[in-house]
Amino acid sequence: MIGHPSTLRLGLIGAGRWGSNYVRTIHAAPHAILTRISTKRSDVSALVGMECRVDRRWQSLIEAGDLDGVIIATPPRLHFRMAHYALSHDVPVLVEKPLTMDVGQARTLGALASEHGVPLLVDHVYLYHPAYRVLRSELRGKGPFRIESNAGNDGPHRPDTSVLWDYGPHDVAMCMDLVGETPTHVSARRLDRRGIGAAVAETLQLHFEFSTGDQADVSLSNQLRNRTRLLSVRTGSELLVFDDTAETKLYREPVGTSGRREPIPFVAEPPLTVAVREFGEAIVRRRSNVKDTNFATDVVAVLARCAAGLRSSASHD
């Protein structure tokens, strides 16, 4: 490893909305510094400061040889090429969700990380959310579950990333993480769709069934009035809810009675802060985590099955 564990030197590819969040998160991190950034933004120096080197060519950032790890915050279509290049240069990677939009590419990255013994993490950011982690702990051993997840906003409307691949990775990851396996049955249908320039606004409904008896229904939309991020899990005796847009983000209610809503305490911390910290810990350990990369690949595989279902239903309309 190049840098001392107390001052990990990180690089960032991409300085859009989410990349800017990474910049602020790294600046606030006690054991990491942003050494290099690659972006086309002309105002990037004002964002990162003069001590951070700007590489217009993203390959140069990886080739420099002075980074302990690189974070990739670019559109999903670029993830494979950039992550592959970094891993081939033995540079640990934290990449935005989804890992890729192609199952074969995701498997290739997992195999490459294992071959080089290099950490490869995917920022399924809600898996790093402290409230979600307490929810998962509270549900341990209480299945089978009936999961409902609703996510969306007024946008974004991206010409190269549909609502399935934009919002969907979060919901698929949480459902699979809670149940502990990949769904055996997947269905997807489009409830509404309209064009917005080169992009599409749409509302989707996904349904998952698991061999454990668990079921999940997921609603995704980029044509809502307000931001929504709500995950509810029903067991035989209670309903646990994670609502990231509410003041009380985590609570439980009894099922079948008129009992009161009970807030569930958790230690608040920005999930991106947790993700960056755990990336740093993975860098220090300096080994790949096959379980994590297999999970991220399974998320891509489930989304690909949903996409195939949507294409099939569209061809019959």
C-alpha positions in Angstrom: 0.0 0.0 0.0 1.3 3.4 -0.9 -0.1 5.7 1.8 -0.1 5.3 5.6 -3.5 4.0 6.8 -4.1 7.3 8.7 -3.8 9.3 5.5 -5.2 7.3 2.6 -4.8 9.1 -0.7 -8.0 8.8 -2.8 -8.8 9.7 -6.3 -12.3 10.5 -7.7 -13.5 10.1 -11.2 -16.6 12.2 -11.8 -17.7 15.4 -10.1 -21.4 15.6 -10.9 -24.0 15.8 -8.2 -23.0 12.5 -6.5 -19.3 13.1 -7.1 -19.6 16.4 -5.4 -21.1 14.6 -2.4 -18.0 12.4 -2.3 -15.7 15.5 -2.4 -17.4 16.9 0.7 -17.4 13.5 2.4 -13.7 12.9 1.8 -12.9 16.4 3.0 -14.6 15.7 6.3 -13.0 12.3 6.7 -10.3 12.2 9.4 -8.1 9.5 7.7 -8.4 10.3 4.0 -7.5 13.1 1.6 -8.6 13.7 -2.0 -5.4 13.7 -4.0 -6.6 13.6 -7.5 -9.9 14.1 -9.4 -10.8 13.6 -13.0 -13.8 15.6 -14.4 -14.7 17.8 -17.3 -16.0 20.6 -14.9 -14.2 23.9 -15.5 -14.9 25.0 -11.9 -13.6 21.9 -10.2 -10.7 23.7 -8.5 -13.2 25.8 -6.5 -14.8 22.5 -5.4 -11.8 20.5 -4.4 -9.1 23.1 -3.5 -5.7 23.8 -5.0 -4.1 20.9 -3.2 -6.0 18.3 -5.3 -4.6 17.6 -8.7 -7.0 17.7 -11.7 -6.5 15.1 -14.4 -8.6 15.7 -17.4 -7.8 12.2 -18.7 -9.2 9.7 -16.2 -6.7 7.1 -17.2 -3.9 9.4 -16.0 -5.4 9.5 -12.5 -5.1 5.7 -12.3 -1.7 5.5 -14.0 -0.1 8.0 -11.6 0.7 5.3 -9.1 0.2 7.6 -6.0 -3.3 6.6 -5.0 -4.4 4.1 -2.3 -7.9 3.8 -3.9 -10.2 5.4 -6.5 -13.9 6.2 -6.4 -15.9 6.0 -9.6 -18.9 8.3 -9.6 -19.8 8.4 -13.3 -22.8 7.2 -15.3 -23.2 3.3 -15.2 -22.3 2.8 -18.8 -18.7 3.9 -17.9 -18.3 1.8 -14.7 -16.9 -1.4 -16.4 -14.2 0.3 -18.4 -13.0 2.5 -15.5 -13.2 -0.2 -12.8 -11.5 -2.7 -15.0 -8.6 -0.3 -15.7 -8.2 0.5 -12.0 -8.2 -3.1 -10.9 -5.8 -4.1 -13.6 -3.4 -1.5 -12.1 -4.0 -3.0 -8.6 -5.9 0.1 -7.5 -8.8 -0.6 -5.0 -12.2 0.6 -6.3 -15.4 2.0 -4.8 -17.9 2.3 -7.6 -21.3 3.9 -7.6 -24.3 1.5 -8.0 -24.9 -0.4 -10.1 -21.6 -2.2 -10.5 -22.4 -2.4 -14.3 -25.5 -2.8 -16.4 -24.3 -6.1 -17.8 -24.0 -9.4 -15.9 -21.0 -10.7 -17.8 -19.1 -7.4 -17.2 -20.0 -7.6 -13.5 -18.6 -11.1 -13.3 -15.5 -10.1 -15.1 -14.8 -7.3 -12.6 -15.4 -9.6 -9.6 -13.0 -12.2 -11.1 -10.4 -9.5 -11.7 -10.6 -8.1 -8.2 -10.2 -11.6 -6.8 -7.2 -12.4 -9.2 -5.4 -9.2 -8.2 -6.4 -9.4 -4.5 -7.8 -5.8 -4.7 -10.9 -4.5 -2.9 -13.9 -3.8 -5.1 -16.9 -2.2 -3.3 -20.2 -1.0 -4.7 -21.9 2.0 -3.1 -25.4 0.6 -2.6 -25.7 3.5 -0.3 -28.7 2.5 1.7 -26.9 -0.7 2.8 -24.6 1.7 4.6 -27.4 3.7 6.2 -27.4 3.4 10.0 -31.2 3.2 10.2 -31.3 0.5 7.6 -28.6 -1.5 9.4 -30.6 -1.3 12.7 -33.7 -2.4 10.7 -31.9 -5.5 9.4 -30.7 -6.3 12.9 -34.2 -6.0 14.3 -35.5 -8.4 11.7 -32.9 -11.1 12.1 -34.6 -14.5 12.5 -38.2 -13.1 12.2 -38.9 -14.1 8.6 -40.6 -14.8 6.2 -41.2 -11.2 5.4 -43.6 -9.2 3.2 -41.5 -6.3 1.9 -42.8 -3.2 0.2 -40.5 -0.6 -1.2 -41.3 2.8 -2.8 -38.7 5.0 -4.3 -38.6 7.9 -6.7 -38.7 11.7 -7.3 -39.5 14.2 -9.9 -36.6 13.0 -12.0 -33.8 12.5 -12.7 -34.6 11.9 -16.4 -31.4 10.5 -17.9 -31.1 9.5 -21.5 -28.7 6.7 -20.7 -30.0 5.4 -17.4 -33.6 4.3 -16.9 -35.5 4.5 -13.7 -34.9 0.7 -13.3 -31.1 1.1 -13.3 -31.2 4.5 -11.5 -33.4 3.8 -8.4 -33.8 0.0 -8.7 -30.3 -1.0 -7.5 -31.1 0.4 -4.0 -34.4 -1.5 -3.6 -33.1 -4.8 -5.1 -30.0 -4.6 -2.9 -32.1 -4.0 0.3 -34.6 -6.8 -0.5 -31.8 -9.3 -1.2 -29.8 -8.2 1.8 -32.8 -8.6 4.2 -33.8 -12.0 2.9 -30.2 -13.3 2.3 -30.6 -14.7 -1.1 -31.5 -13.9 -4.8 -35.2 -14.1 -5.7 -36.3 -17.3 -7.5 -39.1 -15.4 -9.3 -38.9 -11.9 -10.8 -41.6 -10.0 -12.6 -41.7 -6.4 -13.8 -44.3 -4.2 -15.4 -44.5 -0.6 -16.6 -47.5 1.3 -15.2 -46.8 4.6 -17.1 -44.3 6.0 -19.5 -43.8 9.3 -21.4 -40.9 10.9 -23.2 -39.1 13.9 -21.9 -36.7 15.0 -24.7 -34.2 12.2 -25.1 -35.1 10.7 -21.7 -38.1 8.8 -20.3 -40.3 9.4 -17.3 -41.9 6.1 -16.1 -43.3 4.2 -13.2 -42.5 0.6 -12.7 -43.8 -2.2 -10.5 -41.5 -5.1 -9.6 -42.3 -8.3 -7.7 -39.9 -10.7 -6.2 -40.4 -14.1 -4.6 -37.8 -16.1 -2.6 -37.4 -19.7 -1.8 -37.6 -18.8 1.8 -41.3 -17.7 1.4 -40.4 -14.0 1.5 -42.0 -11.7 -1.0 -41.3 -8.1 -2.1 -43.2 -5.5 -4.1 -41.2 -2.5 -5.4 -42.5 0.7 -6.9 -40.1 2.9 -8.8 -40.8 6.2 -10.5 -39.1 9.4 -11.7 -42.4 11.2 -12.2 -43.4 11.8 -8.6 -44.1 15.2 -7.0 -41.7 14.7 -4.1 -38.8 12.5 -3.2 -39.8 9.1 -1.8 -37.6 6.4 -0.1 -39.8 4.1 2.0 -39.1 0.5 2.9 -41.7 -1.4 5.0 -41.2 -5.0 6.2 -44.1 -7.0 7.7 -43.5 -10.0 9.9 -46.1 -12.1 11.6 -46.5 -9.7 14.5 -45.1 -6.3 13.5 -44.4 -3.8 10.8 -41.0 -2.2 10.6 -40.6 0.9 8.5 -37.5 2.8 7.2 -38.6 6.2 5.8 -35.5 8.2 4.8 -37.6 11.3 4.1 -39.4 11.5 7.5 -38.2 13.0 10.7 -38.7 9.6 12.4 -36.8 7.5 10.0 -37.2 4.1 11.7 -40.2 2.8 13.6 -42.3 -0.3 14.3 -46.0 -0.9 14.6 -47.8 -4.0 15.9 -49.8 -5.9 13.2 -53.5 -6.5 13.7 -53.9 -4.3 16.8 -54.3 -0.6 17.5 -50.9 -0.3 19.2 -48.9 2.9 19.0 -46.0 3.6 16.6 -42.7 3.0 18.4 -39.6 4.9 17.1 -36.5 2.7 16.9 -33.3 4.5 18.0 -30.2 4.5 15.9 -27.0 6.5 15.8 -27.3 9.0 12.9 -24.5 9.3 10.4 -24.4 10.1 6.7 -24.4 6.7 4.8 -21.8 8.0 2.4 -19.5 8.7 5.3 -19.9 5.1 6.3 -19.3 3.9 2.8 -16.1 5.9 2.4 -14.9 4.8 5.9 -15.5 1.1 5.1 -13.7 1.6 1.7 -10.7 2.8 3.7 -10.9 -0.2 6.0 -11.0 -2.5 2.9 -7.9 -0.7 1.5 -6.0 -1.2 4.7 -6.9 -5.0 4.8 -5.8 -5.1 1.1 -7.9 -8.0 0.0 -10.9 -8.6 -2.2 -14.2 -9.6 -0.7 -15.7 -12.2 -3.0 -19.0 -12.1 -1.0 -19.5 -8.4 -1.7 -18.7 -8.6 -5.4 -20.9 -11.7 -5.8 -23.7 -9.8 -4.1 -23.2 -6.7 -6.4 -23.2 -9.1 -9.5 -26.5 -10.7 -8.3 -28.1 -7.3 -8.0 -27.1 -6.6 -11.6 -28.5 -10.0 -12.6 -31.9 -9.4 -11.0 -32.1 -5.9 -12.6 -31.3 -7.5 -16.0 -34.1 -10.0 -15.5 -36.5 -7.1 -14.7 -35.3 -5.3 -17.8 -35.9 -8.4 -19.9 -39.4 -8.6 -18.5 -40.1 -5.0 -19.3 -39.0 -5.5 -22.9 -41.1 -8.6 -23.3 -44.2 -6.9 -22.0 -43.6 -3.9 -24.2 -43.4 -6.2 -27.3 -46.9 -7.5 -26.5 -48.5 -4.1 -26.0 
